[in-house]
Amino acid sequence: MDCTGCMPRRSWELPFLAEAEEVVALRRTLRLHLELWGLQGLSEAAELCVTELVANVIKHVGPGTPTTLAVRMNGTRLRIEVHDPDPRALPNLADADSDAETGRGMALIDAISDRWGVDLTAGRKATWCELLTSVRTTVGHTTGPRVVRAADVLGLYTSESIPPPGSSRLRASAAEEAAIGVITDLLHWLWVHGRDPEEVLDRAQVHFEAEVEAR
């Protein structure tokens, strides 16, 4: 498999208060991460899972509950977890018909996910679901010509090639340090040519975010 410019799909967590108005921001954050991971095709299902998992916390634990959204890859599956501090309020698969206005949350998750469950620890629980993906390896994805060009530049800054799937964290860390070196050198170049490095970084960030949202 040609994986020039591959990137790891790193797990991430986002603390929030379980309120209905928080759901829009959670869905948007999840959508952006999935686009960066090359999994935008799962956005609709994943966002629905987040909506229902958060609604479950609001309904059965209570509004304003300190909660955490955690997203990671479990092998080649996308795993979405919502953590809350009440291990007693367990979700259940309600026997609700298609016209019911309530009680369908876990039934929807059961229908669209590959599997779901609840992990209990002392004073805490994680309700999770997993979605099947089309990826063939547990790490890495190619995100287009910009990433390929970046990989070529990074190759000039390190004696190692950019890590392919299955590479160690050490090699990935070396690539990250090379990227920092590239950015630092470019900032020096801008400075000696009378440009404002901070302004250029801000503009680059705007371009990056616009391109990600446009995918």
C-alpha positions in Angstrom: 0.0 0.0 0.0 1.3 3.4 -1.0 1.0 5.6 2.1 3.2 8.6 1.4 2.2 11.3 3.8 0.4 9.0 6.2 -0.7 10.3 9.6 -1.7 8.6 12.8 -5.3 8.9 13.9 -4.7 10.0 17.5 -7.3 9.5 20.2 -8.7 12.7 21.7 -11.0 13.7 24.6 -13.3 16.7 25.1 -14.8 17.6 28.5 -18.2 19.4 28.5 -21.3 19.8 30.5 -24.2 17.7 29.4 -26.6 20.3 28.1 -28.6 20.2 24.9 -26.9 23.4 23.5 -23.5 21.7 23.7 -24.4 19.1 21.1 -23.9 21.3 18.1 -20.4 22.1 19.1 -19.6 18.5 19.9 -20.9 17.3 16.5 -18.9 20.0 14.7 -15.7 19.0 16.5 -16.2 15.4 15.7 -16.9 16.1 12.1 -13.6 18.1 11.7 -11.6 15.3 13.3 -13.2 12.7 11.1 -12.3 14.8 8.0 -8.7 15.0 9.2 -8.7 11.3 9.7 -10.1 10.7 6.2 -13.3 9.2 7.7 -15.8 11.9 6.6 -18.1 9.2 5.2 -18.9 8.3 8.8 -19.8 11.8 9.9 -23.5 11.5 9.8 -23.7 8.2 11.7 -21.0 9.3 14.2 -22.7 12.6 14.9 -26.0 10.8 15.5 -24.3 8.5 18.0 -22.9 11.5 19.9 -26.2 13.2 19.9 -28.0 10.1 21.4 -25.2 9.3 23.9 -25.3 12.9 25.2 -29.1 12.9 25.3 -28.9 9.7 27.4 -26.7 11.4 30.0 -29.0 14.4 30.1 -32.1 12.3 30.6 -30.8 9.6 33.0 -28.0 11.4 34.9 -29.1 15.0 34.7 -28.5 18.3 32.8 -25.2 20.0 33.6 -23.5 16.7 34.4 -19.7 16.9 33.9 -19.2 14.6 30.9 -16.4 13.7 28.5 -16.5 12.8 24.8 -13.6 10.4 23.9 -13.0 9.3 20.3 -10.4 6.8 19.1 -9.7 4.0 16.7 -10.2 0.5 18.0 -8.4 -1.5 15.4 -10.1 -0.5 12.2 -13.3 0.5 14.0 -14.2 4.1 15.0 -15.0 4.1 18.8 -17.0 6.9 20.4 -17.3 7.0 24.2 -19.3 9.3 26.5 -18.1 9.3 30.1 -20.2 10.4 33.0 -19.9 10.1 36.8 -22.9 7.9 37.6 -22.3 4.2 37.2 -25.8 3.4 38.5 -27.8 5.0 35.6 -27.3 2.3 33.0 -28.6 2.7 29.4 -31.0 0.1 28.1 -32.3 -0.9 24.7 -35.9 0.4 25.0 -38.5 -1.5 23.1 -39.9 1.6 21.4 -41.8 1.7 18.1 -40.7 3.9 15.2 -43.3 6.6 16.0 -42.2 7.0 19.7 -40.8 10.4 20.6 -38.7 9.1 23.5 -36.9 5.9 24.4 -35.3 5.4 21.0 -31.7 6.6 21.8 -30.0 3.3 22.4 -32.2 1.6 19.8 -30.9 4.0 17.2 -27.3 3.4 18.3 -27.9 -0.3 18.2 -29.2 0.0 14.6 -26.4 2.2 13.1 -23.4 0.9 15.0 -21.5 -2.3 14.7 -21.6 -2.8 18.5 -22.1 -0.9 21.7 -21.7 -1.3 25.4 -21.0 0.2 28.9 -17.7 0.1 30.8 -17.9 0.6 34.5 -15.2 1.8 36.9 -15.3 3.2 40.4 -17.6 6.2 40.4 -17.7 6.4 36.6 -19.1 4.8 33.4 -18.3 5.0 29.7 -21.1 4.3 27.3 -19.6 3.5 23.9 -20.4 2.4 20.4 -18.2 1.4 17.4 -18.7 2.0 13.7 -17.2 0.0 11.0 -14.8 1.8 8.7 -13.3 1.1 5.3 -9.7 1.5 6.4 -7.4 -1.6 6.0 -4.8 -0.6 8.5 -4.9 0.5 12.1 -2.8 3.6 11.5 -2.2 6.2 8.9 -4.1 7.7 6.0 -3.3 9.8 2.9 -5.0 13.2 2.8 -4.0 14.6 -0.6 -1.3 16.5 -2.5 -0.6 19.0 0.4 0.3 16.1 2.7 2.4 14.5 0.0 4.3 17.7 -0.6 4.8 18.2 3.1 6.2 14.6 3.4 8.7 15.5 0.6 9.9 18.6 2.5 10.1 16.7 5.8 12.3 14.1 4.1 14.9 16.9 3.7 15.0 17.5 7.4 15.3 13.9 8.7 17.4 10.9 7.6 14.4 8.7 8.0 11.4 8.4 5.6 8.0 9.6 6.8 6.5 6.8 8.9 4.4 4.3 7.0 1.5 2.3 8.7 2.7 0.3 11.6 5.7 2.5 12.3 6.8 3.1 15.9 5.9 6.2 17.9 9.6 7.0 17.9 9.7 7.4 14.1 6.5 9.4 14.2 8.0 11.7 16.9 11.1 12.2 14.7 8.8 13.3 11.8 7.0 15.7 14.2 10.3 17.3 15.2 11.2 17.6 11.6 8.0 19.5 11.0 8.8 21.8 13.8 12.2 22.5 12.2 10.6 23.3 8.8 8.1 25.7 10.4 10.9 27.4 12.5 13.1 27.8 9.4 10.2 29.3 7.4 9.5 31.8 10.3 13.1 32.8 10.3 13.0 33.3 6.5 9.9 35.5 6.8 11.5 37.6 9.6 14.7 38.3 7.7 12.6 39.4 4.7 10.7 41.9 6.8 7.5 39.9 7.1 5.4 39.4 10.2 5.7 35.7 11.1 2.7 35.8 13.5 0.5 37.3 10.8 1.6 34.6 8.3 0.8 31.9 10.8 -2.6 33.3 11.4 -3.3 33.4 7.7 -2.1 29.9 7.2 -4.3 28.7 10.0 -7.3 30.4 8.4 -6.5 28.7 5.1 -6.1 25.3 6.8 -9.4 25.5 8.7 -11.3 26.7 5.6 -9.9 23.7 3.5 -10.8 21.2 6.2 -14.3 22.5 6.5 -14.8 22.5 2.8 -14.1 18.8 2.5 
